[in-house]
């Protein structure tokens, strides 16, 4: 299962199944990419709230596209069953106009795989520091 996480640099947003508390978690390589684009933690938190309010493009199959950084960047966000939300891929609009159909199919497959993760698997990824939590106070 961990190989799936290495296909693209990720930020994972985990919604606890029992307490409905959201944990926003980022993979370290994604952090470097978003910092190069000057996208801070607060912008990711705000964007996640906007996604929950329907302010993102639903590409079906658990895949959303969200504008960031004053419309200069796009994030592909994966979700399945509202239990796991993953900031999966970040690209600058000037470098790439959109994702390809092949990329979309891969993102849909990852969304399906994320749906099968349990709390222990997420905790293991946190423990080995594949993911680092972005702290916030949002609940659903």
C-alpha positions as CSV (number, residue, x, y, z in Angstrom):
1,X,0.0,0.0,0.0
2,X,2.9,2.4,0.7
3,X,4.0,2.3,-3.0
4,X,0.7,4.0,-3.9
5,X,1.7,7.0,-1.7
6,X,4.9,7.4,-3.6
7,X,3.4,7.8,-7.1
8,X,2.7,11.5,-6.5
9,X,3.7,13.8,-3.7
10,X,0.8,14.1,-1.3
11,X,-0.9,16.0,1.5
12,X,-3.4,13.7,3.2
13,X,-6.5,15.0,5.0
14,X,-7.9,12.3,7.3
15,X,-11.4,12.6,8.7
16,X,-11.6,10.4,11.8
17,X,-14.4,7.9,11.3
18,X,-15.7,8.1,14.9
19,X,-15.0,11.7,16.1
20,X,-15.4,13.5,12.8
21,X,-12.1,15.4,13.5
22,X,-10.1,16.3,10.5
23,X,-6.3,15.8,10.4
24,X,-4.5,17.5,7.5
25,X,-1.2,15.7,6.9
26,X,1.5,16.4,4.3
27,X,4.2,14.2,2.8
28,X,7.6,15.9,3.0
29,X,8.3,16.2,-0.7
30,X,5.0,18.0,-1.3
31,X,5.9,20.4,1.4
32,X,9.0,21.5,-0.6
33,X,7.0,22.0,-3.8
34,X,4.3,24.0,-2.2
35,X,6.8,26.2,-0.3
36,X,8.5,26.9,-3.7
37,X,5.1,28.1,-4.8
38,X,4.7,30.1,-1.6
39,X,1.6,28.2,-0.5
40,X,1.4,28.2,3.3
41,X,-0.4,25.9,5.8
42,X,-3.1,28.5,6.3
43,X,-3.9,28.5,2.5
44,X,-4.2,24.7,2.5
45,X,-6.5,24.8,5.5
46,X,-8.6,27.5,3.9
47,X,-8.7,25.7,0.6
48,X,-9.8,22.5,2.3
49,X,-12.7,24.3,4.0
50,X,-13.7,25.6,0.5
51,X,-13.6,22.1,-0.9
52,X,-16.0,21.0,1.9
53,X,-18.3,23.9,0.9
54,X,-18.3,22.7,-2.7
55,X,-15.9,25.3,-4.1
56,X,-13.8,23.0,-6.2
57,X,-14.2,21.2,-9.5
58,X,-15.5,17.7,-9.1
59,X,-13.8,15.5,-11.7
60,X,-15.7,12.4,-10.5
61,X,-14.4,9.2,-9.0
62,X,-13.2,10.9,-5.8
63,X,-11.1,13.5,-7.6
64,X,-11.4,17.3,-7.2
65,X,-9.3,20.1,-8.6
66,X,-8.8,23.2,-6.4
67,X,-7.3,26.6,-7.3
68,X,-4.6,27.9,-5.0
69,X,-2.2,30.8,-4.7
70,X,-4.4,33.5,-6.3
71,X,-5.2,31.1,-9.2
72,X,-1.5,30.5,-10.1
73,X,-1.5,26.9,-8.9
74,X,-3.9,23.9,-9.0
75,X,-4.1,21.1,-6.5
76,X,-5.6,17.7,-7.3
77,X,-7.4,16.5,-4.2
78,X,-8.6,13.0,-3.7
79,X,-11.4,11.8,-1.4
80,X,-13.4,8.6,-1.0
81,X,-16.3,8.2,1.4
82,X,-15.4,11.5,3.2
83,X,-13.0,9.6,5.4
84,X,-9.8,10.5,3.6
85,X,-8.9,13.6,1.7
86,X,-5.6,13.8,0.0
87,X,-3.9,16.9,-1.5
88,X,-2.3,14.6,-4.1
89,X,-0.7,16.8,-6.8
90,X,0.3,20.4,-7.2
91,X,1.1,22.1,-10.5
92,X,1.6,25.7,-11.6
93,X,-0.9,26.8,-14.2
94,X,1.9,28.4,-16.3
95,X,3.6,25.0,-16.5
96,X,0.7,22.7,-17.1
97,X,-2.8,23.7,-18.3
98,X,-4.6,20.7,-16.9
99,X,-4.2,17.1,-15.9
100,X,-4.3,14.4,-18.7
101,X,-6.9,11.7,-19.0
102,X,-4.1,9.2,-18.0
103,X,-3.3,11.2,-14.9
104,X,-7.1,11.4,-14.1
105,X,-7.4,7.6,-14.3
106,X,-4.4,7.2,-12.0
107,X,-5.9,9.7,-9.5
108,X,-9.2,7.8,-9.5
109,X,-7.4,4.6,-8.8
110,X,-5.5,6.2,-5.9
111,X,-8.8,7.6,-4.5
112,X,-10.2,4.1,-4.5
113,X,-7.0,2.8,-2.7
114,X,-7.2,5.5,-0.1
115,X,-10.7,4.4,0.7
116,X,-9.3,1.1,1.9
117,X,-6.9,2.6,4.4
118,X,-7.7,2.2,8.1
119,X,-6.7,4.3,11.0
120,X,-3.7,2.1,11.9
121,X,-2.3,2.5,8.4
122,X,-2.5,6.3,8.5
123,X,-0.9,6.2,12.0
124,X,1.9,4.1,10.6
125,X,2.6,6.6,7.9
126,X,2.6,9.4,10.6
127,X,4.9,7.3,12.8
128,X,7.5,6.8,10.0
129,X,7.2,10.5,9.1
130,X,6.0,9.9,5.6
131,X,3.3,12.4,6.6
132,X,3.4,15.3,8.9
133,X,0.2,16.8,10.3
134,X,-0.7,20.5,9.7
135,X,-2.5,21.5,12.9
136,X,-5.8,23.3,12.8
137,X,-9.2,23.5,14.7
138,X,-11.7,22.5,12.0
139,X,-14.2,19.8,12.6
140,X,-17.1,18.4,10.5
